[in-house]
C-alpha cells in the first residue's frame, strides 16, 4: 500500500494482496502460492513481463488467473490516466468471475 500503483489498483476495483506490506515488495513463488490469489497481474512496467513468464507462473500456480497487463494505466501520471477507466473496465471483464 501507500503507492500510486496501489491507489490505481483500488481505482480499478482490484485488491492488492500486498497492501499491508512495505512499498514495492519482492515476492517469491512460495509467497505467491501462500497468498491464495484469484489473479496475478504481470505488468509491462517497470519489468517487461512476457507470455513466457505468464505461462511459467500458470504452471506453478494452478487455479490462479495470470494476466499480462499494460503497466501505463497503473504507474504513469498525466495524460495516460485519461484512458485508465476504459482500460480498467476491460481488465475487469477479462478477469474470471
N, C-alpha and C positions, 0 to 999 in steps of 0.2 A: 504494500500500500504506500500511499504518500507520494506517488509519482504521476506524471502526466499520463503515462500508459495505463496505470491503474484507473485513473479518472475516465479515460476513454473506454476502457472495458466496461465500467459501470454505465457510461452513457450508451453503450451498445446493448445494455441489458444482460451482460455476462458477468459471471462471478470469477474473481481472481483467487485461485487456490493458494496463492502465496501472499494474500492480503495481510496476514499477521506477521510476516517475516520482514527482515531488513530489505532495503531498496535493492533491486536487481539481484535476487538470489540466484545461485547456481544450483541446479538440481541434478541428482544422479538418476539413473534408470530405476534404482531401488526406491528412491524417494518418490518418483512419479508413480510407481506401482502401488506404493503405500497410500497415496492420496485418493485412490478410488475415483479417478476422474471420469466424467462423462465425455469430455472432449479435451484435446490438446491442440492449441493453435501454434503453428510454426510460422513465425513472421519473416518477411523478407528484409526486415531492418532490425538490428544492425548486421546480423549474420544472414547471408542469403541461403536460407534453407531451401532444399530442392526435393523433388519427389523421391529420390533415393533415400534421403533422411526420413521422410514420412513413411515410406514402405518399411524401413528397418524398425521404426518405432511401432508401427502397426503390428509387426510380427512379435515384438517384445511386450506389447501392451494390448492383448486381446480384449475386445469389448470397449476400448477407448476409441472414439472417433478422432482421428488425427487429420487435421486440415492445414494446408498451406494458405496463408493469408497475406494480403498486401499490408506491409507494415506502415505505410504512409498515413492512413487514417488513424492509426493508433499512436503514432510517435512524432508526427510533423505538425508544427504550428502553422498558422496563417491560412492562405487560400486553399490549401489541400483539405482543410477541415470542411469546406463547403460541400464536398462530396461524401463526407463521412456518414451522415444519416442514411443515405441511399445504400452505401456500401454495407453498413451495419445491418440494415434490413435484409439485404441479400445474403449476408453471412448467417443471420439467424435462420433464414429459410433453408440454408444448406445443412444446418445442424440437425441431427436426428432428434425426433420428438422424445 
